[in-house]
Protein backbone atom coordinates (compact mmCIF):
# COMPACT_ATOMS: atom_id res chain seq x y z
CA UNK A 1 0.00 0.00 0.00
CA UNK A 2 1.17 3.49 -0.77
CA UNK A 3 0.30 6.84 0.73
CA UNK A 4 -0.30 9.86 -1.47
CA UNK A 5 2.07 12.81 -1.23
CA UNK A 6 -0.75 14.93 0.18
CA UNK A 7 -1.50 12.19 2.72
CA UNK A 8 2.16 12.05 3.70
CA UNK A 9 2.28 15.83 4.12
CA UNK A 10 -0.87 15.79 6.25
CA UNK A 11 0.57 13.04 8.45
CA UNK A 12 3.73 15.06 9.18
CA UNK A 13 1.85 18.13 10.49
CA UNK A 14 4.47 20.27 8.70
CA UNK A 15 3.16 22.93 6.32
CA UNK A 16 3.56 21.89 2.68
CA UNK A 17 5.80 24.88 1.78
CA UNK A 18 8.17 23.97 4.64
CA UNK A 19 8.39 20.23 4.08
CA UNK A 20 11.21 18.87 1.94
CA UNK A 21 9.55 16.33 -0.31
CA UNK A 22 12.13 16.37 -3.09
CA UNK A 23 12.69 12.62 -2.90
CA UNK A 24 9.05 12.15 -3.85
CA UNK A 25 8.18 14.99 -6.23
CA UNK A 26 11.35 17.06 -6.79
CA UNK A 27 10.01 20.02 -4.80
CA UNK A 28 12.48 21.60 -2.39
CA UNK A 29 11.27 24.01 0.35
CA UNK A 30 13.93 26.52 -0.72
CA UNK A 31 15.36 27.75 -3.97
CA UNK A 32 18.42 25.87 -5.15
CA UNK A 33 21.49 27.54 -6.67
CA UNK A 34 22.17 27.35 -10.38
CA UNK A 35 22.94 23.78 -11.55
CA UNK A 36 26.53 24.66 -12.39
CA UNK A 37 27.07 25.57 -8.72
CA UNK A 38 25.82 22.17 -7.53
CA UNK A 39 27.44 18.77 -7.74
CA UNK A 40 30.29 16.86 -6.23
CA UNK A 41 32.78 19.59 -7.12
CA UNK A 42 31.11 21.78 -4.51
CA UNK A 43 32.39 19.61 -1.65
CA UNK A 44 35.65 18.77 -3.37
CA UNK A 45 36.46 22.46 -3.83
CA UNK A 46 35.72 23.22 -0.18
CA UNK A 47 37.75 20.25 1.05
CA UNK A 48 40.69 21.07 -1.19
CA UNK A 49 40.75 24.64 0.12
CA UNK A 50 41.03 23.39 3.71
CA UNK A 51 38.94 23.91 6.80
CA UNK A 52 39.35 27.69 6.78
CA UNK A 53 37.35 27.84 3.56
CA UNK A 54 34.17 26.50 5.15
CA UNK A 55 31.61 28.77 6.74
CA UNK A 56 31.79 26.93 10.08
CA UNK A 57 35.58 26.81 10.32
CA UNK A 58 35.59 29.32 13.15
CA UNK A 59 33.53 26.86 15.25
CA UNK A 60 36.68 24.80 15.70
CA UNK A 61 38.40 27.72 17.40
CA UNK A 62 35.46 28.74 19.60
CA UNK A 63 35.16 27.43 23.18
PQR file of N, CA, C, O and H, with PARSE charges and radii, in Angstrom:
ATOM      1  N   UNK A   1       0.848  -1.178   0.000 -0.4000 1.5000
ATOM      2  CA  UNK A   1       0.000   0.000   0.000 -0.0000 2.0000
ATOM      3  C   UNK A   1       0.892   1.238   0.000  0.5500 1.7000
ATOM      4  O   UNK A   1       1.963   1.258   0.607 -0.5500 1.4000
ATOM      5  N   UNK A   2       0.430   2.239  -0.679 -0.4000 1.5000
ATOM      6  CA  UNK A   2       1.174   3.491  -0.771 -0.0000 2.0000
ATOM      7  C   UNK A   2       0.325   4.620  -0.222  0.5500 1.7000
ATOM      8  O   UNK A   2      -0.905   4.559  -0.246 -0.5500 1.4000
ATOM      9  H   UNK A   2      -0.440   2.222  -1.172  0.4000 1.0000
ATOM     10  N   UNK A   3       0.984   5.637   0.266 -0.4000 1.5000
ATOM     11  CA  UNK A   3       0.301   6.837   0.727 -0.0000 2.0000
ATOM     12  C   UNK A   3       0.539   7.928  -0.313  0.5500 1.7000
ATOM     13  O   UNK A   3       1.612   8.005  -0.911 -0.5500 1.4000
ATOM     14  H   UNK A   3       1.983   5.687   0.286  0.4000 1.0000
ATOM     15  N   UNK A   4      -0.454   8.756  -0.521 -0.4000 1.5000
ATOM     16  CA  UNK A   4      -0.295   9.856  -1.473 -0.0000 2.0000
ATOM     17  C   UNK A   4       0.650  10.896  -0.880  0.5500 1.7000
ATOM     18  O   UNK A   4       0.883  10.917   0.329 -0.5500 1.4000
ATOM     19  H   UNK A   4      -1.327   8.694  -0.035  0.4000 1.0000
ATOM     20  N   UNK A   5       1.184  11.745  -1.727 -0.4000 1.5000
ATOM     21  CA  UNK A   5       2.068  12.810  -1.232 -0.0000 2.0000
ATOM     22  C   UNK A   5       1.292  13.730  -0.304  0.5500 1.7000
ATOM     23  O   UNK A   5       1.796  14.123   0.748 -0.5500 1.4000
ATOM     24  H   UNK A   5       0.994  11.728  -2.709  0.4000 1.0000
ATOM     25  N   UNK A   6       0.065  14.077  -0.689 -0.4000 1.5000
ATOM     26  CA  UNK A   6      -0.746  14.934   0.184 -0.0000 2.0000
ATOM     27  C   UNK A   6      -1.036  14.246   1.515  0.5500 1.7000
ATOM     28  O   UNK A   6      -1.035  14.897   2.560 -0.5500 1.4000
ATOM     29  H   UNK A   6      -0.345  13.758  -1.543  0.4000 1.0000
ATOM     30  N   UNK A   7      -1.283  12.937   1.486 -0.4000 1.5000
ATOM     31  CA  UNK A   7      -1.499  12.188   2.721 -0.0000 2.0000
ATOM     32  C   UNK A   7      -0.258  12.177   3.592  0.5500 1.7000
ATOM     33  O   UNK A   7      -0.348  12.290   4.814 -0.5500 1.4000
ATOM     34  H   UNK A   7      -1.284  12.408   0.637  0.4000 1.0000
ATOM     35  N   UNK A   8       0.901  12.041   2.962 -0.4000 1.5000
ATOM     36  CA  UNK A   8       2.159  12.050   3.701 -0.0000 2.0000
ATOM     37  C   UNK A   8       2.374  13.418   4.354  0.5500 1.7000
ATOM     38  O   UNK A   8       2.770  13.508   5.515 -0.5500 1.4000
ATOM     39  H   UNK A   8       0.974  11.949   1.969  0.4000 1.0000
ATOM     40  N   UNK A   9       2.107  14.471   3.595 -0.4000 1.5000
ATOM     41  CA  UNK A   9       2.280  15.828   4.121 -0.0000 2.0000
ATOM     42  C   UNK A   9       1.351  16.054   5.303  0.5500 1.7000
ATOM     43  O   UNK A   9       1.761  16.602   6.326 -0.5500 1.4000
ATOM     44  H   UNK A   9       1.785  14.398   2.651  0.4000 1.0000
ATOM     45  N   UNK A  10       0.102  15.633   5.164 -0.4000 1.5000
ATOM     46  CA  UNK A  10      -0.867  15.794   6.249 -0.0000 2.0000
ATOM     47  C   UNK A  10      -0.430  15.026   7.498  0.5500 1.7000
ATOM     48  O   UNK A  10      -0.616  15.509   8.615 -0.5500 1.4000
ATOM     49  H   UNK A  10      -0.232  15.188   4.333  0.4000 1.0000
ATOM     50  N   UNK A  11       0.137  13.857   7.323 -0.4000 1.5000
ATOM     51  CA  UNK A  11       0.575  13.035   8.451 -0.0000 2.0000
ATOM     52  C   UNK A  11       1.760  13.648   9.198  0.5500 1.7000
ATOM     53  O   UNK A  11       1.950  13.365  10.381 -0.5500 1.4000
ATOM     54  H   UNK A  11       0.287  13.465   6.415  0.4000 1.0000
ATOM     55  N   UNK A  12       2.556  14.480   8.530 -0.4000 1.5000
ATOM     56  CA  UNK A  12       3.728  15.064   9.184 -0.0000 2.0000
ATOM     57  C   UNK A  12       3.394  16.255  10.058  0.5500 1.7000
ATOM     58  O   UNK A  12       4.162  16.590  10.959 -0.5500 1.4000
ATOM     59  H   UNK A  12       2.401  14.710   7.569  0.4000 1.0000
ATOM     60  N   UNK A  13       2.278  16.894   9.817 -0.4000 1.5000
ATOM     61  CA  UNK A  13       1.849  18.129  10.487 -0.0000 2.0000
ATOM     62  C   UNK A  13       2.783  19.306  10.184  0.5500 1.7000
ATOM     63  O   UNK A  13       2.753  20.318  10.883 -0.5500 1.4000
ATOM     64  H   UNK A  13       1.654  16.622   9.085  0.4000 1.0000
ATOM     65  N   UNK A  14       3.601  19.175   9.156 -0.4000 1.5000
ATOM     66  CA  UNK A  14       4.466  20.269   8.702 -0.0000 2.0000
ATOM     67  C   UNK A  14       3.791  20.909   7.494  0.5500 1.7000
ATOM     68  O   UNK A  14       3.282  20.205   6.621 -0.5500 1.4000
ATOM     69  H   UNK A  14       3.626  18.353   8.588  0.4000 1.0000
ATOM     70  N   UNK A  15       3.783  22.229   7.440 -0.4000 1.5000
ATOM     71  CA  UNK A  15       3.158  22.927   6.319 -0.0000 2.0000
ATOM     72  C   UNK A  15       3.836  22.536   5.006  0.5500 1.7000
ATOM     73  O   UNK A  15       5.059  22.410   4.947 -0.5500 1.4000
ATOM     74  H   UNK A  15       4.195  22.801   8.149  0.4000 1.0000
ATOM     75  N   UNK A  16       3.047  22.346   3.968 -0.4000 1.5000
ATOM     76  CA  UNK A  16       3.564  21.886   2.676 -0.0000 2.0000
ATOM     77  C   UNK A  16       4.732  22.738   2.172  0.5500 1.7000
ATOM     78  O   UNK A  16       5.713  22.177   1.683 -0.5500 1.4000
ATOM     79  H   UNK A  16       2.053  22.447   4.016  0.4000 1.0000
ATOM     80  N   UNK A  17       4.664  24.081   2.272 -0.4000 1.5000
ATOM     81  CA  UNK A  17       5.796  24.881   1.777 -0.0000 2.0000
ATOM     82  C   UNK A  17       7.091  24.679   2.565  0.5500 1.7000
ATOM     83  O   UNK A  17       8.171  24.995   2.066 -0.5500 1.4000
ATOM     84  H   UNK A  17       3.867  24.536   2.669  0.4000 1.0000
ATOM     85  N   UNK A  18       6.994  24.156   3.787 -0.4000 1.5000
ATOM     86  CA  UNK A  18       8.174  23.974   4.635 -0.0000 2.0000
ATOM     87  C   UNK A  18       8.720  22.560   4.639  0.5500 1.7000
ATOM     88  O   UNK A  18       9.791  22.315   5.193 -0.5500 1.4000
ATOM     89  H   UNK A  18       6.117  23.899   4.193  0.4000 1.0000
ATOM     90  N   UNK A  19       8.008  21.629   4.035 -0.4000 1.5000
ATOM     91  CA  UNK A  19       8.392  20.227   4.076 -0.0000 2.0000
ATOM     92  C   UNK A  19       9.213  19.859   2.848  0.5500 1.7000
ATOM     93  O   UNK A  19       8.764  20.057   1.719 -0.5500 1.4000
ATOM     94  H   UNK A  19       7.137  21.828   3.584  0.4000 1.0000
ATOM     95  N   UNK A  20      10.399  19.332   3.060 -0.4000 1.5000
ATOM     96  CA  UNK A  20      11.214  18.871   1.939 -0.0000 2.0000
ATOM     97  C   UNK A  20      10.657  17.533   1.475  0.5500 1.7000
ATOM     98  O   UNK A  20      10.716  16.536   2.195 -0.5500 1.4000
ATOM     99  H   UNK A  20      10.763  19.171   3.977  0.4000 1.0000
ATOM    100  N   UNK A  21      10.122  17.529   0.275 -0.4000 1.5000
ATOM    101  CA  UNK A  21       9.548  16.326  -0.312 -0.0000 2.0000
ATOM    102  C   UNK A  21      10.212  16.009  -1.640  0.5500 1.7000
ATOM    103  O   UNK A  21       9.634  15.326  -2.486 -0.5500 1.4000
ATOM    104  H   UNK A  21      10.074  18.339  -0.310  0.4000 1.0000
ATOM    105  N   UNK A  22      11.418  16.504  -1.817 -0.4000 1.5000
ATOM    106  CA  UNK A  22      12.128  16.375  -3.088 -0.0000 2.0000
ATOM    107  C   UNK A  22      12.342  14.928  -3.501  0.5500 1.7000
ATOM    108  O   UNK A  22      12.354  14.629  -4.695 -0.5500 1.4000
ATOM    109  H   UNK A  22      11.887  17.059  -1.130  0.4000 1.0000
ATOM    110  N   UNK A  23      12.508  14.037  -2.558 -0.4000 1.5000
ATOM    111  CA  UNK A  23      12.693  12.617  -2.902 -0.0000 2.0000
ATOM    112  C   UNK A  23      11.450  12.043  -3.565  0.5500 1.7000
ATOM    113  O   UNK A  23      11.528  11.044  -4.280 -0.5500 1.4000
ATOM    114  H   UNK A  23      12.498  14.280  -1.588  0.4000 1.0000
ATOM    115  N   UNK A  24      10.311  12.668  -3.330 -0.4000 1.5000
ATOM    116  CA  UNK A  24       9.053  12.148  -3.849 -0.0000 2.0000
ATOM    117  C   UNK A  24       8.565  12.892  -5.084  0.5500 1.7000
ATOM    118  O   UNK A  24       8.052  12.274  -6.017 -0.5500 1.4000
ATOM    119  H   UNK A  24      10.247  13.479  -2.749  0.4000 1.0000
ATOM    120  N   UNK A  25       8.720  14.228  -5.101 -0.4000 1.5000
ATOM    121  CA  UNK A  25       8.184  14.989  -6.234 -0.0000 2.0000
ATOM    122  C   UNK A  25       9.137  16.048  -6.786  0.5500 1.7000
ATOM    123  O   UNK A  25       8.760  16.803  -7.682 -0.5500 1.4000
ATOM    124  H   UNK A  25       9.137  14.731  -4.343  0.4000 1.0000
ATOM    125  N   UNK A  26      10.364  16.114  -6.267 -0.4000 1.5000
ATOM    126  CA  UNK A  26      11.347  17.065  -6.787 -0.0000 2.0000
ATOM    127  C   UNK A  26      11.171  18.481  -6.277  0.5500 1.7000
ATOM    128  O   UNK A  26      11.862  19.390  -6.736 -0.5500 1.4000
ATOM    129  H   UNK A  26      10.670  15.501  -5.540  0.4000 1.0000
ATOM    130  N   UNK A  27      10.257  18.688  -5.334 -0.4000 1.5000
ATOM    131  CA  UNK A  27      10.006  20.023  -4.797 -0.0000 2.0000
ATOM    132  C   UNK A  27      10.815  20.244  -3.525  0.5500 1.7000
ATOM    133  O   UNK A  27      10.654  19.525  -2.540 -0.5500 1.4000
ATOM    134  H   UNK A  27       9.696  17.949  -4.961  0.4000 1.0000
ATOM    135  N   UNK A  28      11.684  21.245  -3.561 -0.4000 1.5000
ATOM    136  CA  UNK A  28      12.477  21.602  -2.393 -0.0000 2.0000
ATOM    137  C   UNK A  28      11.820  22.790  -1.697  0.5500 1.7000
ATOM    138  O   UNK A  28      11.228  23.628  -2.377 -0.5500 1.4000
ATOM    139  H   UNK A  28      11.814  21.829  -4.362  0.4000 1.0000
ATOM    140  N   UNK A  29      11.900  22.900  -0.355 -0.4000 1.5000
ATOM    141  CA  UNK A  29      11.271  24.008   0.353 -0.0000 2.0000
ATOM    142  C   UNK A  29      12.055  25.315   0.246  0.5500 1.7000
ATOM    143  O   UNK A  29      11.676  26.318   0.851 -0.5500 1.4000
ATOM    144  H   UNK A  29      12.381  22.219   0.198  0.4000 1.0000
ATOM    145  N   UNK A  30      13.128  25.308  -0.508 -0.4000 1.5000
ATOM    146  CA  UNK A  30      13.925  26.516  -0.718 -0.0000 2.0000
ATOM    147  C   UNK A  30      14.431  26.509  -2.157  0.5500 1.7000
ATOM    148  O   UNK A  30      14.449  25.473  -2.822 -0.5500 1.4000
ATOM    149  H   UNK A  30      13.436  24.493  -1.000  0.4000 1.0000
ATOM    150  N   UNK A  31      14.827  27.653  -2.607 -0.4000 1.5000
ATOM    151  CA  UNK A  31      15.356  27.750  -3.966 -0.0000 2.0000
ATOM    152  C   UNK A  31      16.786  27.216  -3.989  0.5500 1.7000
ATOM    153  O   UNK A  31      17.592  27.514  -3.108 -0.5500 1.4000
ATOM    154  H   UNK A  31      14.812  28.495  -2.067  0.4000 1.0000
ATOM    155  N   UNK A  32      17.076  26.431  -5.005 -0.4000 1.5000
ATOM    156  CA  UNK A  32      18.416  25.872  -5.151 -0.0000 2.0000
ATOM    157  C   UNK A  32      19.281  26.780  -6.014  0.5500 1.7000
ATOM    158  O   UNK A  32      18.755  27.504  -6.859 -0.5500 1.4000
ATOM    159  H   UNK A  32      16.421  26.190  -5.721  0.4000 1.0000
ATOM    160  N   UNK A  33      20.598  26.756  -5.820 -0.4000 1.5000
ATOM    161  CA  UNK A  33      21.492  27.543  -6.669 -0.0000 2.0000
ATOM    162  C   UNK A  33      21.479  27.016  -8.101  0.5500 1.7000
ATOM    163  O   UNK A  33      20.934  25.948  -8.379 -0.5500 1.4000
ATOM    164  H   UNK A  33      21.025  26.168  -5.133  0.4000 1.0000
ATOM    165  N   UNK A  34      22.073  27.764  -8.980 -0.4000 1.5000
ATOM    166  CA  UNK A  34      22.173  27.346 -10.376 -0.0000 2.0000
ATOM    167  C   UNK A  34      22.825  25.971 -10.463  0.5500 1.7000
ATOM    168  O   UNK A  34      23.708  25.657  -9.666 -0.5500 1.4000
ATOM    169  H   UNK A  34      22.515  28.632  -8.754  0.4000 1.0000
ATOM    170  N   UNK A  35      22.400  25.143 -11.423 -0.4000 1.5000
ATOM    171  CA  UNK A  35      22.938  23.784 -11.549 -0.0000 2.0000
ATOM    172  C   UNK A  35      24.460  23.723 -11.643  0.5500 1.7000
ATOM    173  O   UNK A  35      25.067  22.775 -11.147 -0.5500 1.4000
ATOM    174  H   UNK A  35      21.682  25.398 -12.071  0.4000 1.0000
ATOM    175  N   UNK A  36      25.076  24.706 -12.263 -0.4000 1.5000
ATOM    176  CA  UNK A  36      26.534  24.659 -12.389 -0.0000 2.0000
ATOM    177  C   UNK A  36      27.236  24.896 -11.050  0.5500 1.7000
ATOM    178  O   UNK A  36      28.435  24.647 -10.927 -0.5500 1.4000
ATOM    179  H   UNK A  36      24.583  25.477 -12.666  0.4000 1.0000
ATOM    180  N   UNK A  37      26.495  25.374 -10.049 -0.4000 1.5000
ATOM    181  CA  UNK A  37      27.072  25.569  -8.723 -0.0000 2.0000
ATOM    182  C   UNK A  37      26.862  24.356  -7.824  0.5500 1.7000
ATOM    183  O   UNK A  37      27.394  24.302  -6.715 -0.5500 1.4000
ATOM    184  H   UNK A  37      25.521  25.575 -10.149  0.4000 1.0000
ATOM    185  N   UNK A  38      26.092  23.387  -8.298 -0.4000 1.5000
ATOM    186  CA  UNK A  38      25.822  22.170  -7.533 -0.0000 2.0000
ATOM    187  C   UNK A  38      26.690  21.032  -8.033  0.5500 1.7000
ATOM    188  O   UNK A  38      27.334  21.144  -9.076 -0.5500 1.4000
ATOM    189  H   UNK A  38      25.660  23.430  -9.199  0.4000 1.0000
ATOM    190  N   UNK A  39      26.707  19.957  -7.301 -0.4000 1.5000
ATOM    191  CA  UNK A  39      27.436  18.775  -7.740 -0.0000 2.0000
ATOM    192  C   UNK A  39      28.570  18.438  -6.802  0.5500 1.7000
ATOM    193  O   UNK A  39      28.831  19.142  -5.826 -0.5500 1.4000
ATOM    194  H   UNK A  39      26.184  19.866  -6.453  0.4000 1.0000
ATOM    195  N   UNK A  40      29.236  17.345  -7.120 -0.4000 1.5000
ATOM    196  CA  UNK A  40      30.293  16.861  -6.233 -0.0000 2.0000
ATOM    197  C   UNK A  40      31.464  17.823  -6.147  0.5500 1.7000
ATOM    198  O   UNK A  40      32.190  17.818  -5.153 -0.5500 1.4000
ATOM    199  H   UNK A  40      29.024  16.773  -7.912  0.4000 1.0000
ATOM    200  N   UNK A  41      31.666  18.648  -7.164 -0.4000 1.5000
ATOM    201  CA  UNK A  41      32.783  19.588  -7.123 -0.0000 2.0000
ATOM    202  C   UNK A  41      32.596  20.622  -6.021  0.5500 1.7000
ATOM    203  O   UNK A  41      33.571  21.224  -5.569 -0.5500 1.4000
ATOM    204  H   UNK A  41      31.076  18.652  -7.972  0.4000 1.0000
ATOM    205  N   UNK A  42      31.359  20.837  -5.582 -0.4000 1.5000
ATOM    206  CA  UNK A  42      31.106  21.785  -4.506 -0.0000 2.0000
ATOM    207  C   UNK A  42      31.845  21.364  -3.239  0.5500 1.7000
ATOM    208  O   UNK A  42      32.546  22.172  -2.631 -0.5500 1.4000
ATOM    209  H   UNK A  42      30.567  20.348  -5.949  0.4000 1.0000
ATOM    210  N   UNK A  43      31.690  20.109  -2.842 -0.4000 1.5000
ATOM    211  CA  UNK A  43      32.385  19.613  -1.651 -0.0000 2.0000
ATOM    212  C   UNK A  43      33.871  19.439  -1.901  0.5500 1.7000
ATOM    213  O   UNK A  43      34.682  19.728  -1.022 -0.5500 1.4000
ATOM    214  H   UNK A  43      31.121  19.452  -3.336  0.4000 1.0000
ATOM    215  N   UNK A  44      34.238  18.975  -3.077 -0.4000 1.5000
ATOM    216  CA  UNK A  44      35.650  18.769  -3.374 -0.0000 2.0000
ATOM    217  C   UNK A  44      36.413  20.081  -3.340  0.5500 1.7000
ATOM    218  O   UNK A  44      37.548  20.122  -2.865 -0.5500 1.4000
ATOM    219  H   UNK A  44      33.579  18.740  -3.791  0.4000 1.0000
ATOM    220  N   UNK A  45      35.814  21.146  -3.833 -0.4000 1.5000
ATOM    221  CA  UNK A  45      36.460  22.458  -3.832 -0.0000 2.0000
ATOM    222  C   UNK A  45      36.648  22.943  -2.401  0.5500 1.7000
ATOM    223  O   UNK A  45      37.714  23.450  -2.051 -0.5500 1.4000
ATOM    224  H   UNK A  45      34.892  21.112  -4.219  0.4000 1.0000
ATOM    225  N   UNK A  46      35.610  22.790  -1.567 -0.4000 1.5000
ATOM    226  CA  UNK A  46      35.722  23.223  -0.175 -0.0000 2.0000
ATOM    227  C   UNK A  46      36.762  22.402   0.575  0.5500 1.7000
ATOM    228  O   UNK A  46      37.543  22.956   1.350 -0.5500 1.4000
ATOM    229  H   UNK A  46      34.744  22.378  -1.852  0.4000 1.0000
ATOM    230  N   UNK A  47      36.784  21.105   0.358 -0.4000 1.5000
ATOM    231  CA  UNK A  47      37.746  20.251   1.053 -0.0000 2.0000
ATOM    232  C   UNK A  47      39.173  20.535   0.606  0.5500 1.7000
ATOM    233  O   UNK A  47      40.095  20.517   1.422 -0.5500 1.4000
ATOM    234  H   UNK A  47      36.151  20.656  -0.271  0.4000 1.0000
ATOM    235  N   UNK A  48      39.359  20.795  -0.676 -0.4000 1.5000
ATOM    236  CA  UNK A  48      40.694  21.074  -1.193 -0.0000 2.0000
ATOM    237  C   UNK A  48      41.230  22.393  -0.643  0.5500 1.7000
ATOM    238  O   UNK A  48      42.437  22.552  -0.462 -0.5500 1.4000
ATOM    239  H   UNK A  48      38.610  20.810  -1.339  0.4000 1.0000
ATOM    240  N   UNK A  49      40.321  23.342  -0.377 -0.4000 1.5000
ATOM    241  CA  UNK A  49      40.749  24.641   0.123 -0.0000 2.0000
ATOM    242  C   UNK A  49      41.115  24.586   1.603  0.5500 1.7000
ATOM    243  O   UNK A  49      41.763  25.502   2.110 -0.5500 1.4000
ATOM    244  H   UNK A  49      39.340  23.212  -0.524  0.4000 1.0000
ATOM    245  N   UNK A  50      40.716  23.541   2.293 -0.4000 1.5000
ATOM    246  CA  UNK A  50      41.035  23.395   3.710 -0.0000 2.0000
ATOM    247  C   UNK A  50      39.903  23.856   4.595  0.5500 1.7000
ATOM    248  O   UNK A  50      38.929  24.439   4.119 -0.5500 1.4000
ATOM    249  H   UNK A  50      40.190  22.797   1.881  0.4000 1.0000
ATOM    250  N   UNK A  51      40.030  23.595   5.887 -0.4000 1.5000
ATOM    251  CA  UNK A  51      38.943  23.911   6.804 -0.0000 2.0000
ATOM    252  C   UNK A  51      38.637  25.394   6.908  0.5500 1.7000
ATOM    253  O   UNK A  51      37.498  25.754   7.207 -0.5500 1.4000
ATOM    254  H   UNK A  51      40.821  23.122   6.273  0.4000 1.0000
ATOM    255  N   UNK A  52      39.594  26.258   6.677 -0.4000 1.5000
ATOM    256  CA  UNK A  52      39.348  27.689   6.780 -0.0000 2.0000
ATOM    257  C   UNK A  52      38.395  28.181   5.706  0.5500 1.7000
ATOM    258  O   UNK A  52      37.817  29.259   5.844 -0.5500 1.4000
ATOM    259  H   UNK A  52      40.519  25.965   6.435  0.4000 1.0000
ATOM    260  N   UNK A  53      38.219  27.418   4.646 -0.4000 1.5000
ATOM    261  CA  UNK A  53      37.349  27.843   3.556 -0.0000 2.0000
ATOM    262  C   UNK A  53      35.882  27.587   3.852  0.5500 1.7000
ATOM    263  O   UNK A  53      35.021  28.119   3.151 -0.5500 1.4000
ATOM    264  H   UNK A  53      38.689  26.542   4.534  0.4000 1.0000
ATOM    265  N   UNK A  54      35.571  26.798   4.857 -0.4000 1.5000
ATOM    266  CA  UNK A  54      34.173  26.496   5.148 -0.0000 2.0000
ATOM    267  C   UNK A  54      33.586  27.555   6.056  0.5500 1.7000
ATOM    268  O   UNK A  54      34.304  28.199   6.820 -0.5500 1.4000
ATOM    269  H   UNK A  54      36.271  26.366   5.427  0.4000 1.0000
ATOM    270  N   UNK A  55      32.288  27.731   5.971 -0.4000 1.5000
ATOM    271  CA  UNK A  55      31.611  28.766   6.744 -0.0000 2.0000
ATOM    272  C   UNK A  55      31.686  28.509   8.241  0.5500 1.7000
ATOM    273  O   UNK A  55      31.653  29.457   9.025 -0.5500 1.4000
ATOM    274  H   UNK A  55      31.705  27.207   5.350  0.4000 1.0000
ATOM    275  N   UNK A  56      31.787  27.258   8.656 -0.4000 1.5000
ATOM    276  CA  UNK A  56      31.791  26.934  10.081 -0.0000 2.0000
ATOM    277  C   UNK A  56      33.197  26.704  10.626  0.5500 1.7000
ATOM    278  O   UNK A  56      33.348  26.181  11.730 -0.5500 1.4000
ATOM    279  H   UNK A  56      31.814  26.487   8.020  0.4000 1.0000
ATOM    280  N   UNK A  57      34.200  27.075   9.891 -0.4000 1.5000
ATOM    281  CA  UNK A  57      35.576  26.812  10.323 -0.0000 2.0000
ATOM    282  C   UNK A  57      35.888  27.489  11.647  0.5500 1.7000
ATOM    283  O   UNK A  57      36.663  26.957  12.443 -0.5500 1.4000
ATOM    284  H   UNK A  57      34.077  27.500   8.994  0.4000 1.0000
ATOM    285  N   UNK A  58      35.300  28.648  11.896 -0.4000 1.5000
ATOM    286  CA  UNK A  58      35.588  29.324  13.154 -0.0000 2.0000
ATOM    287  C   UNK A  58      35.016  28.572  14.354  0.5500 1.7000
ATOM    288  O   UNK A  58      35.426  28.837  15.484 -0.5500 1.4000
ATOM    289  H   UNK A  58      34.671  29.080  11.250  0.4000 1.0000
ATOM    290  N   UNK A  59      34.088  27.649  14.145 -0.4000 1.5000
ATOM    291  CA  UNK A  59      33.528  26.860  15.247 -0.0000 2.0000
ATOM    292  C   UNK A  59      34.592  25.990  15.901  0.5500 1.7000
ATOM    293  O   UNK A  59      34.487  25.665  17.083 -0.5500 1.4000
ATOM    294  H   UNK A  59      33.755  27.434  13.227  0.4000 1.0000
ATOM    295  N   UNK A  60      35.597  25.617  15.154 -0.4000 1.5000
ATOM    296  CA  UNK A  60      36.680  24.801  15.696 -0.0000 2.0000
ATOM    297  C   UNK A  60      37.477  25.590  16.732  0.5500 1.7000
ATOM    298  O   UNK A  60      37.972  25.024  17.706 -0.5500 1.4000
ATOM    299  H   UNK A  60      35.683  25.881  14.193  0.4000 1.0000
ATOM    300  N   UNK A  61      37.596  26.880  16.518 -0.4000 1.5000
ATOM    301  CA  UNK A  61      38.403  27.717  17.401 -0.0000 2.0000
ATOM    302  C   UNK A  61      37.608  28.278  18.580  0.5500 1.7000
ATOM    303  O   UNK A  61      38.195  28.783  19.537 -0.5500 1.4000
ATOM    304  H   UNK A  61      37.194  27.341  15.727  0.4000 1.0000
ATOM    305  N   UNK A  62      36.276  28.193  18.518 -0.4000 1.5000
ATOM    306  CA  UNK A  62      35.458  28.741  19.597 -0.0000 2.0000
ATOM    307  C   UNK A  62      35.384  27.769  20.765  0.5500 1.7000
ATOM    308  O   UNK A  62      35.404  26.554  20.568 -0.5500 1.4000
ATOM    309  H   UNK A  62      35.799  27.783  17.740  0.4000 1.0000
ATOM    310  N   UNK A  63      35.296  28.313  22.005 -0.4000 1.5000
ATOM    311  CA  UNK A  63      35.158  27.428  23.180 -0.0000 2.0000
ATOM    312  C   UNK A  63      33.790  26.775  23.217  0.5500 1.7000
ATOM    313  O   UNK A  63      33.498  26.003  24.130 -0.5500 1.4000
ATOM    314  H   UNK A  63      35.280  29.300  22.165  0.4000 1.0000
TER
END
